[in-house]
Amino acid sequence: MNWRLQGSKVLVVDLNGDAVRAASGSMVAYEGDIAFKSAGTGGGGGLRAALMQRVAGESLNLMECRGRGTLHLAVSAMDVVLVELAGEELRAESEQLLALSEGLRTEVVFAGLQGATSGQGLFTTKVTGHGPLALLSAGGPPIALRVTPQAPLVVDPQAFIASRGRLSQTFVTDVSWRNLAGEGSGEAFSLRFEGDGVVYVQPEERG
């Protein structure tokens, strides 16, 4: 299987009898003999996972694409970035995941009660294993920001795409910059990351 970008907004996957899981409805074209079927919600198996997805609203609707040929994937002209996991953990907003290789597992995990007001950051999708995945970014190419033990990072939850590595996430409340930006309604909070890893953010906030 070969993954590559065509421009900045289309993911191209060459299949050789293997499969890729992609966001439902993301196929824009394909060549060859490729079959498509539902791959479920991608949040792990069992009743507990299904209940968590319902409570969280963090449902990752996937389709399995299997066969021989070339697959073209895109969503709403958003930018695409490729990430290769080698056993580490990645946590992402489900709507920002475009495609996952067969060697990766997904699970909905609880991130904290602080996100209950806005709906962002309350639950997140954890991806583990080995292989490539593709993330989506609105408003332009994603920004990869390095986090080290000496340099923690604070980001707007509406701009957060994913975090990768050995990172801990906490919530920062009473964020005065939101009032300055005219976003003072509701409970103001941001996401703070500490540890060793990378955080991906997008130039355009989610509405």
N, C-alpha and C positions, 0 to 999 in steps of 0.2 A: 504494500500500500504506500502510495506517495501523496503527500499533502503539499500544496503550494498556493500562493496567492496570485490571482489575476487582477492586476491593479491593486487597489487598497480595499475594495468592497466585495470581492467575490472569492470564495474558497473553492479550490479545485481539488478533488480527491480521485486518484486513480485506484480502482478496485481490481483485484486479481483473484476473485473467488472469495474474498473476505468481506467484512461488513464495517460500516460506520453508523453511529447513532447521531442523528441531526435533529435540530428543532423542527417540529411539525410545520409544514408549509414553507420551509426554507429552500426547497429544491426549485431552481429557476430553469435548469436544463440538464439533460444527461445524454450520453452516447453509449451504445452498447446494450448489454443484457443485464439490467439491474431491476430487482424486485423491491417493492416498498411495503412495509407493514408497520403497524403501531408497535412501539417499544415501551408503551406505558408512560408513567409519569417520571420515571428516572430517579425517584427519591428513596430507593431501597425497597425491599420486599416486606410483605406481611401487613397485618391490620394496623400495627402501631405506626408504621411508616405512612400508611394511607391516612390515618387520623391526624398525624402531625402535618401532613401536606394540606389537609382541609382547614385545620386551625391556622396554619401559617400563611396560607395563600401563596406558598412557595412551591408551586407545582411546575415541574419541568416536563412539558409534553414533548416526547421524542418519537421519531420514526426510525426504524431500522432500514438501512439501504444496503442490500447485499447483491453481489454478482460480479460481473466483469465489464468494465467500461469506465467512463469518466463522468464524474458527478460535479455539478456546479451548484453552490449554495450561497445564498445571500438573504438579508432581511432589511427591508426599508432603506436601502442605500447606506446602511451603517458601515463604518470601517471595521475591518477584521484584523485580529492579531493572533498569531500562532504561538502556543506555549507547549513546551515539551516537559512532561513530568517524569521524574526518575525516582519514584518512590516517595516523594514529598507530598505534602497536603496543599490543596488549593481550595479556598472558599470563595464563592461567587454568588451574585444575584442571579436567580434562575433565568431571568429574561435576557441576561448578557451571555449565555452559553449558546453557541451556534452548533458545535459538533464535538463529539467525543469518540475516541478510538475504543476498540473492544477491550483493551487492557485496563480501562479505567472504570472505577465504581463510583456511584453517586449516593448521597444520603442527605436528607434534610436534618439539620441540627439546630438546637436552640442557642441563640446568641445572647439573649438577655431581655428583660422586661422593658428596658428603657426605650425600645423602638415601638412600643405599643401605640403611641399617639400618632405617629406618622405612618406606621406600617413598614418603614424601612429599617433593616437591621435587626428586627425581632427574631427572624429565622433566616438561615442561609443554607445554601447547597454546598456540601463538602464533596470534593472530588479527590480520590486517592488512586494510586497505582502507577503503572508505567505506560507511557504513550503520549501522543499529541492530542491537543484539544484546541478549539478556536473560540475566542471571545469576541463580543461585539462592543463597539464604542459609538455613541451618538455625538454628533457635532464635530467630528474630526478624529484623527488617529489618537489612540489611548496614550496616556502618559504613565510610564513606569517609574515609580519613586522608590528608592532604596531605603530600607529601614535597618538600622544597626542598634546594638545595645546602647550606644552613646548618642544616637539620634532618633528618638521616637517621632512618629508622624501623626498628625491630626488631619482628617479629611471630612468633607461634607458627605453625609450619607446619600444624598441625591446624585452625587457624582461618582460614588464608589462602584467599581466593576468587580474586582476580585483581589484577594490577597494570597500570597504564595510563600511557603517556607515555615520556619519556626516562629510564628507570631502569635501574640495574645492580643485580643481586641477588648477594649473597654469603652465606656461612653463618657463623654465630657458634656456636662449640662451647663445651663446659663451662659450660652455662647453669645457674647455681646455683638459680634460682627453680624449676626443675623438681623438684629434690630437695625443696624446701620444699613443693611442691604434691603430693608423693607420686608423682611421675612419674620417678623416678630410674633405672628399669630401661632398659638399652640406652644408646646414645650420645645424649647430650642436645645438641640444636642448635636454633637459631632462624634465621629468614630476615632478613637486613639489606638494606634498600633505600636507595640513594643516588641523587641526581640531581634531576629535576624531573618530578613526576607525582602519581598517586593510587594508593593501595593499598586494596583492599576486603577487609574481614574480616567473619566471621560471629560472632554471639554464642555459638554452640554449637560445640564442637570435634568434628571427625570421630572416630568410634570406631576 
